[in-house]
Amino acid sequence: MTPASAASSQVDRAGGPSLPDVLRRVGRLEVRAARVVDGFLTGRHHSPFLGRSLEFREHREYTAGDDLRHVDWKVWGRQDRLYVKQYEEETNLRATLLVDASASMSFRGAQDAMSKHEYAATAACVLAYLLVSQHDAVACRVFSDRVLAEAPLRTDRSHVATIADLLSRSLESPGAAAKTDLASILASTAEAAARRSVVVLLSDLLAPLDRLDGGLAMLASKGVDTLVLQTLSDDEIDFPLQGATRFVGLEGGAQLDANPRALRGEYLAALARHQQAIESACARHGAEHRLIRTSEPLDAVLAALLTSRGRNRRR
């Protein structure tokens, strides 16, 4: 048994909660994103990898009214004259959000408020909100074994509504038995990638990892900053199931009636190997990998992520 077959299985247990109506629970993704961002973008948590950057161009002599933050005090110490640094903006960042909508992403653990797909879609919408708030360009592609829907690169605030609508519609029509084709989506994204591009992949990564390795290699060859946000349920990570359980493969697999305790050791070992392979592939190609539990508050997850990236960039 492998994570791709066991971890992505829908658990059918007597008395367990049924999957509620997606639209009732999700509401408008744009509103949810705004609530997560509120008090997050401004103040303590900045978004170091999402904003524009400034490139030093030249000095000019200080004149009254210039911002003292731009005074070059080292030059003043040498020449006893005030000069300010002049900057020019580099091209706006271009980010592409890749949201996995394959069948395994519809899994929702017994204690989860959202399925993996809902969690990933909400995270993507929040990131889109952050990007356009800093005047960066963002695109979004929803995929399974092919691209299901996409929104092109845009910088205007209204584009968040476009992306939210696209993601909401993907939640209304989940990927049925469709599997994940990581190589195809990463390859086509790499082909279109431009200078100063960021690609954020939101997926459970329950797919053949040779496809992931090849796709990451293509992105690395284009100099793309790649962030892999792997979204899994606590039930998939910890396998806490008890009692007679029916496992149903969400991506065309067979059903299996079994005692989870008899499977737990083998399952956790297979998952550990799977995770190690993911981390190795990401490390080989300079991609940052984060494992996110759908039970974690999204604002806390993104705050920790962006703070960590900001710290790493200052090293």
C-alpha positions as CSV (number, residue, x, y, z in Angstrom):
1,M,0.0,0.0,0.0
2,T,1.4,3.4,-0.9
3,P,0.4,7.0,0.1
4,A,-1.0,7.5,-3.3
5,S,-3.5,4.7,-2.8
6,A,-4.1,4.7,0.9
7,A,-3.7,8.4,1.9
8,S,-6.0,9.6,-0.9
9,S,-8.8,7.3,0.0
10,Q,-12.1,8.6,1.1
11,V,-12.9,7.1,4.5
12,D,-16.4,5.7,4.9
13,R,-17.2,5.0,8.6
14,A,-20.6,4.5,10.2
15,G,-21.6,7.7,12.0
16,G,-18.9,9.8,10.4
17,P,-19.7,13.3,9.1
18,S,-20.9,13.6,5.5
19,L,-19.3,16.1,3.2
20,P,-21.4,19.3,3.5
21,D,-22.3,21.4,0.6
22,V,-19.1,23.0,-0.8
23,L,-20.7,26.4,-1.6
24,R,-22.4,26.8,1.7
25,R,-19.1,26.2,3.6
26,V,-16.8,28.2,1.3
27,G,-19.0,31.2,0.6
28,R,-17.1,33.8,-1.4
29,L,-13.4,33.0,-1.5
30,E,-12.6,36.7,-2.0
31,V,-14.3,37.6,1.3
32,R,-12.5,34.8,3.1
33,A,-9.2,35.9,1.6
34,A,-9.7,39.5,2.7
35,R,-10.4,38.3,6.3
36,V,-7.2,36.3,6.4
37,V,-5.2,39.2,5.0
38,D,-6.8,41.8,7.3
39,G,-4.2,42.8,9.9
40,F,-1.7,40.5,8.2
41,L,-0.3,42.4,5.2
42,T,0.2,45.6,7.1
43,G,2.0,45.8,10.4
44,R,3.9,42.8,11.7
45,H,3.8,40.6,8.6
46,H,5.1,41.9,5.4
47,S,5.4,39.9,2.2
48,P,9.1,39.9,1.2
49,F,8.9,37.5,-1.7
50,L,5.8,39.0,-3.3
51,G,6.6,42.7,-3.6
52,R,8.5,44.8,-6.1
53,S,12.2,45.5,-5.3
54,L,14.3,48.6,-5.8
55,E,17.7,48.7,-7.6
56,F,20.3,51.3,-6.7
57,R,21.1,53.6,-9.6
58,E,23.2,56.6,-8.5
59,H,23.9,59.2,-5.8
60,R,22.7,62.8,-5.9
61,E,23.3,65.7,-3.5
62,Y,20.8,66.1,-0.7
63,T,18.2,68.8,-1.0
64,A,15.7,70.0,1.7
65,G,12.7,67.7,1.9
66,D,14.5,64.5,0.8
67,D,13.7,61.4,2.8
68,L,16.5,60.9,5.4
69,R,16.1,57.2,5.1
70,H,17.8,57.4,1.7
71,V,20.8,59.4,2.9
72,D,24.1,57.5,2.4
73,W,25.7,58.0,5.8
74,K,28.9,56.3,4.7
75,V,29.5,58.9,2.0
76,W,28.8,61.6,4.5
77,G,31.4,60.1,6.9
78,R,34.0,60.2,4.1
79,Q,33.2,63.5,2.4
80,D,31.3,65.5,5.1
81,R,28.5,66.1,2.5
82,L,25.0,64.7,2.3
83,Y,24.1,62.5,-0.6
84,V,21.0,60.4,-1.1
85,K,20.7,57.2,-3.0
86,Q,18.5,57.1,-6.0
87,Y,16.7,53.9,-7.0
88,E,14.7,52.6,-9.8
89,E,12.0,50.0,-9.6
90,E,12.7,46.6,-11.1
91,T,10.0,44.9,-13.2
92,N,7.0,43.8,-11.1
93,L,7.1,40.3,-9.9
94,R,5.1,37.7,-11.9
95,A,3.6,34.9,-9.9
96,T,1.6,31.9,-11.1
97,L,-0.5,29.9,-8.6
98,L,-1.0,26.3,-9.5
99,V,-4.0,24.7,-7.7
100,D,-4.4,20.9,-7.8
101,A,-8.1,20.0,-8.3
102,S,-7.6,16.2,-8.9
103,A,-9.9,13.8,-7.2
104,S,-7.6,13.1,-4.3
105,M,-7.8,16.8,-3.3
106,S,-11.5,16.3,-2.5
107,F,-10.5,14.3,0.6
108,R,-11.6,15.8,4.0
109,G,-10.6,14.2,7.3
110,A,-13.1,13.5,10.0
111,Q,-12.1,16.6,12.0
112,D,-11.3,18.9,9.0
113,A,-13.4,22.0,8.3
114,M,-12.3,22.1,4.7
115,S,-11.2,19.5,2.1
116,K,-7.7,19.8,0.8
117,H,-9.0,21.4,-2.4
118,E,-10.9,24.0,-0.4
119,Y,-7.9,24.7,1.7
120,A,-5.5,25.1,-1.3
121,A,-8.0,27.3,-3.1
122,T,-8.4,29.6,-0.1
123,A,-4.6,29.8,0.3
124,A,-4.3,30.6,-3.4
125,C,-6.9,33.4,-3.2
126,V,-5.1,34.9,-0.2
127,L,-1.8,34.9,-2.0
128,A,-3.5,36.5,-5.0
129,Y,-4.8,39.2,-2.7
130,L,-1.3,39.8,-1.3
131,L,0.2,40.0,-4.8
132,V,-2.1,42.5,-6.2
133,S,-2.0,44.6,-3.0
134,Q,1.7,45.1,-3.9
135,H,1.0,45.8,-7.6
136,D,2.5,42.5,-8.7
137,A,1.1,40.4,-11.5
138,V,-0.6,37.1,-10.7
139,A,-2.0,34.3,-12.7
140,C,-3.8,31.2,-11.6
141,R,-4.1,27.7,-13.2
142,V,-6.4,25.0,-11.8
143,F,-5.3,21.5,-13.0
144,S,-5.7,17.8,-12.6
145,D,-4.5,15.6,-15.5
146,R,-4.9,18.8,-17.7
147,V,-5.5,22.5,-17.2
148,L,-9.1,22.9,-16.1
149,A,-9.3,26.7,-15.9
150,E,-6.9,29.6,-15.8
151,A,-6.7,33.3,-15.3
152,P,-3.9,35.3,-17.0
153,L,-1.4,37.6,-15.4
154,R,-2.9,40.8,-14.2
155,T,-2.1,43.4,-11.6
156,D,-5.4,45.1,-10.9
157,R,-7.3,44.6,-7.7
158,S,-10.4,43.4,-9.6
159,H,-8.3,40.4,-10.7
160,V,-8.7,38.9,-7.2
161,A,-12.4,38.5,-7.9
162,T,-11.7,36.8,-11.2
163,I,-9.3,34.3,-9.5
164,A,-11.8,33.8,-6.7
165,D,-14.6,33.0,-9.1
166,L,-12.4,30.6,-11.0
167,L,-11.4,28.8,-7.8
168,S,-15.0,28.7,-6.6
169,R,-16.2,27.1,-9.8
170,S,-13.5,24.5,-9.5
171,L,-14.9,23.6,-6.1
172,E,-18.3,23.2,-7.5
173,S,-17.0,20.8,-10.1
174,P,-14.2,18.7,-8.5
175,G,-12.0,16.6,-10.6
176,A,-14.1,13.4,-10.4
177,A,-11.7,10.5,-10.9
178,A,-9.0,12.7,-12.6
179,K,-5.4,12.1,-11.6
180,T,-2.6,14.6,-11.1
181,D,-0.2,15.3,-14.0
182,L,2.5,17.3,-12.3
183,A,4.9,17.2,-15.2
184,S,2.5,18.6,-17.8
185,I,1.4,21.6,-15.6
186,L,4.9,22.4,-14.4
187,A,6.4,22.1,-18.0
188,S,3.8,24.4,-19.6
189,T,4.2,26.9,-16.7
190,A,8.0,26.9,-17.1
191,E,7.7,27.5,-20.9
192,A,5.7,30.7,-20.2
193,A,7.8,31.9,-17.2
194,A,9.5,35.2,-17.4
195,R,12.3,37.0,-15.5
196,R,11.6,37.4,-11.8
197,S,8.9,34.8,-11.8
198,V,7.5,32.9,-8.8
199,V,5.5,29.7,-9.1
200,V,3.5,28.4,-6.1
201,L,2.3,24.8,-6.4
202,L,-0.6,23.9,-4.1
203,S,-1.1,20.1,-4.2
204,D,-1.2,17.0,-2.0
205,L,1.6,15.6,-4.3
206,L,-0.1,12.2,-4.2
207,A,1.3,11.4,-7.7
208,P,4.3,9.7,-9.3
209,L,7.3,11.8,-8.1
210,D,9.4,11.3,-11.3
211,R,6.8,13.7,-12.8
212,L,7.5,16.2,-10.1
213,D,11.2,15.9,-10.4
214,G,11.1,16.6,-14.2
215,G,8.8,19.6,-13.8
216,L,10.9,21.2,-11.0
217,A,14.0,20.7,-13.2
218,M,12.3,22.7,-16.0
219,L,11.3,25.5,-13.7
220,A,14.9,25.6,-12.2
221,S,16.4,25.9,-15.7
222,K,14.3,29.1,-16.2
223,G,15.5,30.5,-12.9
224,V,12.0,30.4,-11.4
225,D,11.6,30.8,-7.7
226,T,9.4,27.7,-6.9
227,L,7.4,27.2,-3.7
228,V,5.7,23.9,-3.2
229,L,2.9,23.9,-0.6
230,Q,1.9,20.3,0.0
231,T,-1.5,20.1,1.5
232,L,-2.5,17.0,3.5
233,S,-5.1,16.1,6.1
234,D,-4.2,15.1,9.6
235,D,-5.8,11.7,8.8
236,E,-3.4,11.2,5.9
237,I,-0.4,12.2,8.0
238,D,-1.1,10.5,11.3
239,F,-3.4,7.7,10.2
240,P,-5.4,7.7,13.4
241,L,-8.2,5.6,12.2
242,Q,-9.8,3.0,14.5
243,G,-12.2,0.1,13.9
244,A,-13.5,-1.4,10.7
245,T,-12.9,1.0,7.9
246,R,-13.7,1.0,4.2
247,F,-11.0,2.8,2.0
248,V,-12.2,4.0,-1.4
249,G,-9.6,5.1,-3.9
250,L,-10.6,8.6,-5.1
251,E,-8.7,8.3,-8.4
252,G,-10.1,5.1,-9.8
253,G,-8.7,2.7,-7.1
254,A,-10.6,-0.3,-5.7
255,Q,-12.3,-0.4,-2.4
256,L,-10.7,-2.1,0.6
257,D,-12.3,-3.1,3.9
258,A,-9.6,-3.4,6.6
259,N,-8.6,-2.8,10.1
260,P,-6.5,0.4,10.1
261,R,-4.3,-0.7,13.0
262,A,-3.0,-3.6,10.8
263,L,-2.1,-1.2,8.1
264,R,-0.7,1.7,10.1
265,G,3.0,0.7,10.3
266,E,3.3,-0.1,6.6
267,Y,1.4,3.0,5.6
268,L,3.4,5.4,7.8
269,A,6.7,3.9,6.4
270,A,5.5,4.3,2.9
271,L,4.4,7.9,3.6
272,A,7.8,8.7,5.1
273,R,9.6,7.4,2.0
274,H,7.2,9.4,-0.2
275,Q,7.9,12.6,1.8
276,Q,11.7,12.0,1.7
277,A,11.5,11.7,-2.1
278,I,9.6,15.0,-2.3
279,E,12.1,16.8,-0.1
280,S,15.0,15.4,-2.1
281,A,13.4,16.5,-5.5
282,C,12.8,20.0,-4.2
283,A,16.3,20.3,-2.7
284,R,17.9,19.2,-6.0
285,H,16.1,21.9,-8.0
286,G,16.2,24.7,-5.4
287,A,12.5,24.7,-4.7
288,E,11.1,25.4,-1.2
289,H,8.9,22.7,0.1
290,R,6.3,23.1,3.0
291,L,4.0,20.5,4.3
292,I,0.8,22.0,5.5
293,R,-2.0,20.3,7.5
294,T,-5.5,21.4,6.6
295,S,-6.2,21.7,10.4
296,E,-3.7,24.6,10.6
297,P,-5.1,28.1,10.6
298,L,-4.3,29.6,7.2
299,D,-3.3,33.0,8.5
300,A,-0.7,31.4,10.9
301,V,0.6,29.2,8.1
302,L,1.1,32.1,5.7
303,A,2.6,34.4,8.4
304,A,5.2,31.7,9.3
305,L,5.9,31.1,5.6
306,L,6.5,34.7,4.6
307,T,8.5,35.5,7.8
308,S,10.7,32.5,7.1
309,R,11.2,33.6,3.4
310,G,12.0,37.1,4.5
311,R,14.6,35.9,7.0
312,N,16.2,33.6,4.4
313,R,16.5,36.4,1.8
314,R,18.3,38.6,4.3
315,R,21.0,36.0,4.9
